[in-house]
Every structure is written in C-alpha cells, then in structure tokens.
Amino acid sequence: MGYDEGRASRSVPLGSVRSMSIKAYKYRIYANKQTTEKLQWVLDRCRELYNAGLQERRDAYEGCVKRHPNYFDEASRKQLSKEHAISVYEQKRDLVEIKEIRPEYQEIASHVLQDVLFRLSKAFDRFFERVKNGEKPGYPRFQGRNRYDSFTYPDGAGWKLDEQKRPTGTKGMMRVNLRLTKIGTVKLHLHRDMAGTVVTSSIIHATTARQRGN
C-alpha cells in the first residue's frame, strides 16, 4: 500500500511582499505495517467525520426548511435556509463533544479534523456558487472509501520533515524522515529539493487516487 505526501503547497517569494506564486510538490512515502494501518485508520475517521457533517447539514435543511409550510414561498425559503444553516464554525465547536463521545478522535491531530470540516464547507460553497450561476448544482455527496483519498495538515503544526533539501552536490533520491503527530514516522523519498515556506501538506492514498484516475 503506497501513500504520497501529495500537494505539499509552498509559497515562493518573487521579490515583492504582495507577489507570490504557489507551487505543489509531490513525494512518495513508505511506512511499516503498523504505521500504514494507522494512516488508513485516520483516513477512515476523516471520511466518517466528513459524512457525519454532511448528514447534519442535510438533516437541518430537511427538517427545518423543506418540511416548513412556507417552503414553496421563495422569500420564506431563503430566510429559513439562512436561519437554520449550519456553519463550519459550529461544526468545529462540536469537535469537543465528538471527542468526548468518540474518544478515538482524540488520537487524530485537531487541525486535521478541522480541515475535514473546512473541506465539507468548500464543497457547499461550490454547490451554492453553481446554483447562483444557473449551472447544474450537484449537491455534495457522501464519500465512500474509494472516493475519499486524502487528509490534510492545513499548516505547519502536527508534522515535521527532517530535511527539505538534499546535501549540496547530491543527485537523485534520498530518504528523509517525515514525522506525523499521533501517527508515526514514515520515509519520504526526496527526489527534488523543496523551496519556500510550507503552507499545507496532504497525505494521499495512492492506490485510491489511481483507481479514481487521479
């Protein structure tokens, strides 16, 4: 089972405070059996959280908006939707209670879980944008195991890479340690140097991504 530290985004200054470009580097990582199982376990919990967050939003709309007697009045429907919409920040606050009910979620870095909810929020933002533009909306879907293929550290917290550049004069690939909080240490194949400041780092299940044609 292979994993990629994919879409590791880094900002690269271009000589101006306001001017920068975003680069994405992709590296293959390898882990022992125990850490590989933990990576899959974290991915499954993230997918479970995503689907639970989606279900909560659907239930709020179905129960408080769609079943309301004034649903077919456009102005009332918009007002009801605004009043009963569940924001990403509400769902973030619920993580505290979730960890009490489901203690296993305490074994996952908080920023990773928060990013899952922002990922869901972005899916809804894209949905509403398509509605606004008169396009086919495509309501956010529940994610099966073969569709949800990554989790993300949205900032520099929760992970550490021993080296970002190969020693001067070194060519080819070198293995460096990538330490993931509450998961373990994996070997990253550094086949080219990294530049700039880390913005995000995503762990992608390579097999799932290939099955989807990514």
C-alpha positions as CSV (number, residue, x, y, z in Angstrom):
1,M,0.0,0.0,0.0
2,G,1.6,3.3,-1.1
3,Y,1.0,6.8,0.2
4,D,2.0,10.1,-1.3
5,E,2.7,13.2,0.6
6,G,0.9,15.0,-2.1
7,R,0.0,18.6,-2.9
8,A,2.5,19.9,-0.4
9,S,1.9,23.5,-1.2
10,R,4.7,26.0,-0.6
11,S,4.7,29.8,-1.2
12,V,7.7,31.1,-3.2
13,P,8.5,34.8,-2.8
14,L,9.1,36.6,-6.1
15,G,10.8,39.7,-4.7
16,S,7.7,41.6,-3.6
17,V,5.8,41.4,-0.4
18,R,2.5,41.2,-2.3
19,S,3.6,39.0,-5.1
20,M,4.0,35.2,-4.7
21,S,3.3,32.0,-6.5
22,I,2.1,28.7,-5.2
23,K,4.0,25.5,-6.0
24,A,2.9,22.0,-5.2
25,Y,5.4,19.2,-4.7
26,K,4.6,15.5,-4.6
27,Y,6.7,12.9,-2.9
28,R,6.2,9.2,-2.3
29,I,6.3,8.0,1.3
30,Y,6.7,4.5,2.8
31,A,5.7,3.2,6.2
32,N,5.9,0.0,8.1
33,K,2.8,-2.2,8.5
34,Q,1.7,-0.6,11.8
35,T,2.0,3.0,10.6
36,T,0.3,2.1,7.3
37,E,-2.6,0.7,9.2
38,K,-2.7,3.9,11.3
39,L,-2.7,6.1,8.2
40,Q,-5.7,4.1,6.8
41,W,-7.4,4.4,10.2
42,V,-7.0,8.2,10.2
43,L,-8.2,8.4,6.7
44,D,-11.3,6.3,7.5
45,R,-12.1,8.5,10.6
46,C,-11.8,11.7,8.5
47,R,-14.2,10.3,5.9
48,E,-16.6,9.3,8.6
49,L,-16.4,12.8,10.0
50,Y,-17.0,14.3,6.6
51,N,-20.1,12.2,6.0
52,A,-21.4,12.9,9.5
53,G,-21.0,16.7,8.9
54,L,-22.8,16.4,5.6
55,Q,-25.6,14.4,7.2
56,E,-26.0,17.1,9.9
57,R,-26.4,19.8,7.2
58,R,-28.8,17.7,5.2
59,D,-31.0,16.9,8.3
60,A,-31.1,20.6,9.2
61,Y,-32.4,21.6,5.8
62,E,-34.8,18.7,5.5
63,G,-36.3,19.1,9.0
64,C,-36.3,22.9,9.3
65,V,-36.6,24.2,5.8
66,K,-38.0,21.6,3.4
67,R,-40.8,20.5,5.7
68,H,-41.8,24.0,6.7
69,P,-45.3,25.0,5.5
70,N,-43.8,28.1,3.8
71,Y,-41.2,26.2,1.9
72,F,-42.6,26.9,-1.6
73,D,-42.5,30.7,-0.9
74,E,-39.1,31.8,-2.2
75,A,-38.6,34.6,0.2
76,S,-39.6,32.4,3.2
77,R,-37.4,29.6,2.0
78,K,-34.3,31.8,1.7
79,Q,-34.9,33.2,5.2
80,L,-35.4,29.8,6.7
81,S,-32.3,28.5,4.9
82,K,-30.3,31.4,6.4
83,E,-31.7,30.9,9.9
84,H,-31.1,27.1,10.0
85,A,-27.9,26.8,8.1
86,I,-25.1,25.1,10.0
87,S,-21.7,26.8,9.6
88,V,-18.3,25.3,9.6
89,Y,-17.5,27.1,12.8
90,E,-20.5,25.5,14.6
91,Q,-19.3,22.1,13.4
92,K,-15.7,22.9,14.6
93,R,-17.0,23.7,18.1
94,D,-18.8,20.3,18.1
95,L,-15.5,18.5,17.8
96,V,-15.0,18.9,21.5
97,E,-18.2,17.0,22.2
98,I,-17.4,14.5,19.4
99,K,-14.1,13.6,21.1
100,E,-16.0,13.0,24.4
101,I,-18.5,10.7,22.8
102,R,-16.0,9.1,20.4
103,P,-12.6,9.1,22.3
104,E,-10.8,7.6,19.3
105,Y,-11.0,11.0,17.6
106,Q,-8.6,12.3,20.3
107,E,-6.0,10.2,18.5
108,I,-6.1,12.4,15.5
109,A,-4.4,15.9,15.2
110,S,-7.0,18.6,15.8
111,H,-6.0,20.6,12.7
112,V,-6.5,17.5,10.5
113,L,-10.1,17.2,11.8
114,Q,-10.8,20.9,11.4
115,D,-9.6,20.7,7.8
116,V,-12.1,17.9,7.1
117,L,-14.9,20.3,8.1
118,F,-13.5,23.1,6.0
119,R,-13.3,20.7,3.1
120,L,-17.0,20.0,3.5
121,S,-17.7,23.7,3.8
122,K,-15.9,24.3,0.5
123,A,-18.0,21.6,-1.2
124,F,-21.1,23.5,-0.1
125,D,-19.6,26.9,-1.2
126,R,-19.0,25.4,-4.7
127,F,-22.6,24.0,-4.7
128,F,-24.2,27.4,-3.9
129,E,-22.0,29.1,-6.5
130,R,-23.2,26.7,-9.2
131,V,-26.8,27.4,-8.1
132,K,-26.2,31.1,-8.3
133,N,-24.7,30.8,-11.8
134,G,-27.6,28.7,-13.0
135,E,-25.4,25.6,-13.5
136,K,-26.3,22.0,-12.6
137,P,-25.8,22.2,-8.8
138,G,-24.6,18.7,-8.0
139,Y,-25.4,18.6,-4.2
140,P,-22.4,17.4,-2.1
141,R,-22.2,13.7,-1.9
142,F,-21.4,11.2,0.8
143,Q,-17.9,9.9,0.3
144,G,-17.2,6.2,0.0
145,R,-13.8,4.6,0.8
146,N,-12.8,4.7,-2.9
147,R,-13.6,8.4,-3.2
148,Y,-12.2,9.9,0.0
149,D,-8.5,9.5,-0.6
150,S,-6.6,12.1,1.5
151,F,-6.3,14.1,4.7
152,T,-4.5,17.4,5.2
153,Y,-2.4,19.2,7.7
154,P,-3.5,22.8,6.9
155,D,-0.4,24.5,8.4
156,G,2.9,23.6,9.8
157,A,1.6,22.1,13.0
158,G,1.4,18.3,13.6
159,W,4.2,17.2,11.3
160,K,7.9,17.6,10.8
161,L,10.2,16.8,7.9
162,D,13.9,16.2,8.9
163,E,15.3,17.7,5.7
164,Q,13.8,19.8,2.9
165,K,16.9,19.8,0.7
166,R,19.5,17.3,-0.3
167,P,23.1,18.0,0.6
168,T,24.9,20.2,-1.9
169,G,26.2,18.1,-4.8
170,T,23.8,15.2,-4.1
171,K,21.8,14.0,-7.0
172,G,19.0,11.5,-7.2
173,M,16.7,10.5,-4.4
174,M,17.4,10.4,-0.6
175,R,15.2,9.1,2.2
176,V,14.2,11.5,5.0
177,N,12.0,11.1,8.0
178,L,8.5,12.6,8.0
179,R,7.1,12.7,11.5
180,L,3.3,12.8,11.8
181,T,1.8,13.6,15.1
182,K,-0.2,10.8,16.6
183,I,0.6,8.6,13.6
184,G,4.3,7.8,13.5
185,T,7.3,8.3,11.3
186,V,7.4,7.5,7.6
187,K,10.2,7.6,5.0
188,L,9.8,10.3,2.4
189,H,11.6,9.9,-0.9
190,L,13.1,13.4,-1.5
191,H,13.8,13.3,-5.2
192,R,14.0,17.1,-5.6
193,D,14.6,19.9,-3.2
194,M,11.8,22.0,-1.6
195,A,11.8,25.7,-1.7
196,G,9.8,28.4,0.1
197,T,7.6,28.2,3.2
198,V,5.2,25.4,3.9
199,V,1.5,26.2,3.5
200,T,-0.2,22.9,3.6
201,S,0.7,19.2,3.5
202,S,-1.7,16.4,2.3
203,I,-1.3,12.7,2.7
204,I,-2.9,10.9,-0.3
205,H,-3.7,7.2,-0.5
206,A,-2.0,6.5,-3.8
207,T,-4.0,3.3,-4.6
208,T,-7.3,5.0,-4.2
209,A,-6.2,8.0,-6.2
210,R,-5.1,5.7,-9.1
211,Q,-8.5,3.9,-9.0
212,R,-10.2,7.3,-9.5
213,G,-7.8,8.2,-12.3
214,N,-6.1,11.0,-10.4
